[in-house]
Amino acid sequence: MTLERIQKILAKAGIASRREAERMVAEGRITVNGKVVDTLGFKADLARDSIKVDGKRLTRFEPKVTLLLNKPRGYLSTVKDPKGRPTVMELLTKVKWRIYPVGRLDFDAEGLLLLTNDGELAYQLSHPRFSIPRTYLVKVAGVPDEKKMVRLKKGIMLEDGRAKVVSSLILRQGEKNSWVRVVVTEGRNRLVKRLFSAIGHTVLKLKRIEFGPVRLGNLPVGQFRYLTPEEIEKLKKLRVQSSEPKQLNPNPITLN
């Protein structure tokens, strides 16, 4: 008999991330052998126990899949929206496995979004202690001067705590706006927008082009691809990074 915590079983089965599984337990949506699970430490054996999620029995593990979507603006990074707004799942109708987004991109943001049914990988990529670098192209109103760019790197106190960028570089500047390449290691809600707002520059466009070692590349907007085994292995080996990237992505960047 192999006993595992119920949230770990759900994560391995691709039902939800561990955090989401914990919420599902708290909401009374999980039963084992006909009894509602009401403790997070509850253990079960998938091979012997009847585990049900929302009344549907969990019978076997699906193969673990992770894909990269070039998310367009105007889509929510969630599985369902109670208000009926478009979600990224509408772009993935050809995917037969039940997957969910790792982290989020704002409704009006675009670019690299990972989706998976691998709960362990999702946990590692989203938990703050792993400090996974996320790289963005940011179009802002005006041109930040050197002092403001230094402030971004030293850190700014936001309403939910101090935050900073790992690196930032102005790629192009005009009379009314500029493009900045920014790397952060947190996934806090609207973090990049709030950082630039704090130094007096409104974000006009936001595009994520890298997540750890995974790059968006030339994938067309609205299209997706499955990650290679090598990319997944690199993601799983990521650890806390305390220094800046030594060089910028040598791949060409399109700004529009």
N, C-alpha and C positions, 0 to 999 in steps of 0.2 A: 504493500500500500504506500502510495506517495502522497503525502499531505502537503498542501501549499496554501498560503493565504489566499482568500477568495479574490482580492483585488489583483493579485499576481496572476491567478488563473485567467481572469477576464482580460488582463493586459496581454498575456501570451496568446490568447485566443483571438486577439485583434478586435475585441468588442469595444474597448475604450482604453485610454491612458490610465495609469494608476490613479491619478487625481480624479479623473472622471468616474472611475470605478468606485472610488470612495464615496463620491456624491450619490452614485446609484445605490450603494448600500444604505446610506443615510436616508434615502428616499423610499426605502423598502421595496426596491424593484428586483431584488435578488432572492431566490429561494433555493434551499438545498434540502432535498428529500421532503418537499412539501412544506417546509418551515421557512419563514422569512428570516433572512440573515440580518441581525441588528448590531453586530460588532465587527469592527475592521480587522480584528485579529483572528476571526473565524477561519478555520482551515478545512479543506475538503480535498477529495480525490476524484478527479474528473473521470477516471476509469471505472469507479465504483458508485459514485454519488450521482443523483439526478439534480443537476444544476440548471436552473431556469432564469432567464433574463426577460423581464416583462412577459412572463408566461410561456416563453419559447425555450425549449430545452437546448442546452449547449452540448453538442454531440461530438464535435471534433475540431481540431485546430485547423484554420485555414493556412495556406502557405504565406509566409511573410513577404509582403511586397512594399516597396517604397518608391514613390515617383515624384518627379519634379514638374510642377505646372508653372507656365509663364502666365501668371494671373493678370487679367485685364482690369482696368479701372471699372467700377460699377458692380463689383461682385463681393459678397461677404465671404470671409474665410471661416465658414462654419458649415456644418452638415445640414442644419435646418434653420429657417428663420420664421418665427411665429407671425411676423408681419407680411410674409409672402414675398420678400425682396429676393433678387437673384443671389444664389450661392455658387461657390466654386464647383459644387457637386454636379451642377447642370452641365459643366464642361467635361465631365468624366463619365458620361453615360456608357461608354464602351468598357469601363473597368468593372469586372464582375465581382470583385472582392469588396467587402465593406471596409473603407478606409476613412481616415479623418485627418484634418490639418494639424501640422506640428507648428504651434504658435500661430500668429495671425499677421495679415497685412490689412491695413485700413481699407475701407470701402473704396476710397478714391486713390489708393496706392496700387502699384503694379509690380510685376516682376516675380522673382523666385519664391515659390511656396512649396514646401515639402508636405506630402501626405503619405500616411503609412497605416498599416494595421499591426505594426511591431511596437507593442506597448513599452518594452524595455528601451528601444531606441528613442521613441518619442519622449520618454522620461528624461533620458540623458540630454537630448537636444533642447529641451525646454526648461530644465531646472537651472536656476541662477548659478549654482555652485560650479557648474561646468564651464561657464564663461565662454560660450561658443561665439566666435566673431561673426558678425553680420555686416555685410558691406552694401552701402546704398549710394545711388546717384541722387542728389538732391538739388532741385532748382528752387532758388530762394529769391525773394524780392530784394533788390539792392545788392551790394557787394560787401560782405563782412570784412572789416579791417583786421590787421594783425592782432591787435589787442583782443578782439572778440574771438578770433580763432584760438588764441591762447586760453581764454576763459573756457571754451569748450573742452579743451584738453585737461585743464586743471580741475574742472568740475563746477557744476552749478546746482544750487539747492532748489529742487522742485517740490511740489506739494506732497509727493510721496517719498522724499528723500534725495540725497545727493546723487548726481549722475554726471557722467562725462563720456567723451568720445575717446577711443583708443588712438585714432589718427584722423586727420582731415586735410584736404588739399583742394584748393580752388582750381578747377579744370579750365573754366572759361568764364569770362566776365564781360558784361555789356553795360550800357548806360542805365538800364532799369532792373536787370537781374543777373544772376550768376549761377553756374553749376558747381557743386561741391561734392567731392567724393569723401564719404564718411564711413568709418568703421566703429561699431559699438559691440559690446559683449553682453548686452542685456536685451530682454524681450518685453520690457515694460510697455504698457499701452501708450501709443502715440509718442514714444520717447524722442525720436528724432525731431518731430514737429515741435514738441515742447521745448527742447533744447534750443532750437533756432529761434523760437518765439521769445525765449528768455533773453536772447542777445539782440532782439529787435528786428528779426528777419522772418517774414512769413514764408512758409514752405508752399510753393506753387505746384511742384510735382515731386513724387517720391517713387523711386524704383529700386528694389532690392536685386542685386546682381550676383551676390555670393552668400552662401551660408556655410561657414567653415570652409572645407576644401572643395565644396560643390559649387560649380559656376553655372550661371544661366546660359552663357554662350549665345548662339544665334537661334535658339529655339523661338519659333514664331509666337506671337501673342495669342493666348487662348489654347495653345497646344501643350501636350505633356509628353514626357518620356520616362521610362523606368530607370532608376539608378543602376549602375553597374555594380557587380560584387566588389570591385575595387573601391568604388566610391563609398559603399556602405561600410566596408572594413575601415576606411579612413575615418568615417564619422564615429564609429564605435571606439576608435583609439584616441579620440580627442581628449585632451585634458585642459586644465586651466592654463591660459596663456597670459603671462604677466608682462610681455614686451610687445612693442609695436611690430607689425609686419615689416620685414626687411625691405620689401620692394612692392611696388604696385603691380596689379594684374597686368601682364604684358599684352593681353588680348586687346584688340581695338574696342573702343567704347563709342557708342552712338548716342549723341545728345540731340534731342529735338523738343 
